[in-house]
Amino acid sequence: MSISKIKNAAKSLKTFQGIHFEQCLDNGETAEQMNKWLLEVSWEVANKVGGIYTVIRSKVPITKKEYGNNYICLGPYNDSFVKTEVEVSESKNEAIREAVNDMKRYGVHVVTGNWLIEGFPQVVLFDIGSAAHRLDGWKGDFFEYAHIGIPYHDREANDALIFGFCVFWFIGTFIEQVKRIKKSYVIAHFHEWLAGVGLVMTRLRNYDCGLIFTTHATLLGRYLCAGSADFYNNLSYFNLDKEAGDRQIYHRYCIERAAASCAHVFTTVSQITGVEAQYLLNKKPDILTPNGLNIRLYRRKPRSMWSLDPIIISHERISNFVQGHFLGHYDFDLDKTLYFFIAGRYEFSNKGADMFIEALARLNHMLKASGSDVTIVAFMIFPTATNNFNIESLRGQSVAKMLRDTVQNIQSEIGKRLYEICL
């Protein structure tokens, strides 16, 4: 997509049906008056697995400015994350309390509280284990309504089914409660196939709820790319059922495809993912919702504020690490050094690590050929097994720290003497 198209799209998104977007950012006053609610449903709400966790965290502040307390995040209960990321408390909202208590009466453990991130959103977290006794019955219901069977041996799919039915249960009771006050407008936004069961059931049971489904990358596409298939040149030629069946993910693929079809609005995060979805899910996205950065966070601050700027502080920490790491091996000017990063799950091709390395090689050749004095330091950050600390690197860090501390001590002594002389 060209820059001009992106700018035009941004302008059109800022103004919709004559309403300027910023007019809606009233901390939920309009949403409360209209009884308008937004439910954000994802396996990665207060549960870090991959990049969707970051996507949701980063959209919370602006979403809260529009919906206020009428914005609720729904996710699975993960004890290790809840201890550090959630302030557990009973919801002050009667509709949420009633929906949660209804589930608790039938033995399902549900935790409510606030997610300790910017925006401080309400969260409702479902304990998958406490509802596991309902798995067989819910499998039967899902097959009856959606005609999709879930094999017993696929634990991830079974967890997704339990989570989906908990969400479906909560949404049903919640809608009943908010309707009692006055006419309500409830939107539920589901991310990825892991949340797809809840969307499919909500649509098939005709609940009065607007449904959005976002795929950040198709499930089958991930598997095909991981298998080194010539993916984009063969999108229209894949036998989808066979490819999914060969990889034993046919049921997951069906959930994702059903979610895309059942959603009132289907979105993807990029143009290329939209093309992928069009072929693999047989559904063209209604709108693209690109991932991006809030550039206001990265605006240059006055030099007088640099010592307090967390971005400048982080940059200095990285520079100190680089100095220690390459000490005695490479000598370069830190003022002419650029830091590049790639991070994600350890999927070498899917996450573009192979292309990143190839691009670095080409960039390295160009810098040499042009005689540039710019240095590139690339960080590749992937969670995976490690052996041990690199002893040589630790030695370099120790020497660099010793030199830094010595210089700071000398500076302090000289400064003290200068001060005394001035007196």
Rosetta blueprint (number, residue, H / E / L):
1 M L
2 S L
3 I H
4 S H
5 K H
6 I H
7 K H
8 N H
9 A H
10 A H
11 K H
12 S H
13 L H
14 K H
15 T E
16 F E
17 Q L
18 G L
19 I E
20 H E
21 F H
22 E H
23 Q H
24 C H
25 L L
26 D L
27 N L
28 G L
29 E H
30 T H
31 A H
32 E H
33 Q H
34 M H
35 N L
36 K E
37 W E
38 L E
39 L E
40 E E
41 V E
42 S L
43 W L
44 E L
45 V L
46 A L
47 N L
48 K L
49 V L
50 G L
51 G H
52 I H
53 Y H
54 T H
55 V H
56 I H
57 R H
58 S H
59 K H
60 V H
61 P H
62 I H
63 T H
64 K H
65 K H
66 E H
67 Y H
68 G H
69 N H
70 N H
71 Y E
72 I E
73 C E
74 L E
75 G E
76 P E
77 Y L
78 N L
79 D H
80 S H
81 F H
82 V H
83 K H
84 T H
85 E H
86 V E
87 E E
88 V E
89 S L
90 E L
91 S L
92 K L
93 N L
94 E H
95 A H
96 I H
97 R H
98 E H
99 A H
100 V H
101 N H
102 D H
103 M H
104 K H
105 R H
106 Y L
107 G L
108 V L
109 H L
110 V E
111 V E
112 T E
113 G E
114 N E
115 W E
116 L L
117 I L
118 E L
119 G L
120 F L
121 P L
122 Q E
123 V E
124 V E
125 L E
126 F E
127 D L
128 I L
129 G H
130 S H
131 A H
132 A H
133 H H
134 R H
135 L H
136 D H
137 G H
138 W H
139 K H
140 G H
141 D H
142 F H
143 F H
144 E H
145 Y H
146 A H
147 H L
148 I L
149 G L
150 I L
151 P L
152 Y L
153 H L
154 D L
155 R H
156 E H
157 A H
158 N H
159 D H
160 A H
161 L H
162 I H
163 F H
164 G H
165 F H
166 C H
167 V H
168 F H
169 W H
170 F H
171 I H
172 G H
173 T H
174 F H
175 I H
176 E H
177 Q H
178 V H
179 K H
180 R H
181 I H
182 K L
183 K L
184 S L
185 Y E
186 V E
187 I E
188 A E
189 H E
190 F E
191 H E
192 E L
193 W H
194 L H
195 A H
196 G H
197 V H
198 G H
199 L H
200 V H
201 M H
202 T H
203 R H
204 L H
205 R L
206 N L
207 Y L
208 D L
209 C L
210 G E
211 L E
212 I E
213 F E
214 T E
215 T E
216 H L
217 A L
218 T L
219 L H
220 L H
221 G H
222 R H
223 Y H
224 L H
225 C H
226 A H
227 G L
228 S L
229 A L
230 D L
231 F L
232 Y L
233 N L
234 N L
235 L L
236 S L
237 Y L
238 F L
239 N L
240 L H
241 D H
242 K H
243 E H
244 A H
245 G H
246 D H
247 R L
248 Q L
249 I L
250 Y H
251 H H
252 R H
253 Y H
254 C H
255 I H
256 E H
257 R H
258 A H
259 A H
260 A H
261 S H
262 C H
263 A L
264 H L
265 V E
266 F E
267 T E
268 T E
269 V L
270 S L
271 Q H
272 I H
273 T H
274 G H
275 V H
276 E H
277 A H
278 Q H
279 Y H
280 L H
281 L L
282 N L
283 K L
284 K L
285 P L
286 D L
287 I E
288 L E
289 T L
290 P L
291 N L
292 G L
293 L L
294 N L
295 I H
296 R H
297 L H
298 Y H
299 R L
300 R L
301 K L
302 P L
303 R H
304 S H
305 M H
306 W H
307 S H
308 L H
309 D L
310 P H
311 I H
312 I H
313 I H
314 S H
315 H H
316 E H
317 R H
318 I H
319 S H
320 N H
321 F H
322 V H
323 Q H
324 G H
325 H H
326 F L
327 L L
328 G L
329 H L
330 Y L
331 D L
332 F L
333 D L
334 L H
335 D H
336 K H
337 T E
338 L E
339 Y E
340 F E
341 F E
342 I E
343 A E
344 G L
345 R L
346 Y L
347 E L
348 F L
349 S L
350 N L
351 K L
352 G L
353 A H
354 D H
355 M H
356 F H
357 I H
358 E H
359 A H
360 L H
361 A H
362 R H
363 L H
364 N H
365 H H
366 M H
367 L H
368 K H
369 A H
370 S H
371 G L
372 S L
373 D L
374 V L
375 T E
376 I E
377 V E
378 A E
379 F E
380 M E
381 I E
382 F L
383 P L
384 T L
385 A L
386 T L
387 N L
388 N L
389 F L
390 N L
391 I H
392 E H
393 S H
394 L H
395 R H
396 G H
397 Q H
398 S H
399 V H
400 A H
401 K H
402 M H
403 L H
404 R H
405 D H
406 T H
407 V H
408 Q H
409 N H
410 I H
411 Q H
412 S H
413 E H
414 I H
415 G H
416 K H
417 R H
418 L H
419 Y H
420 E H
421 I H
422 C H
423 L L
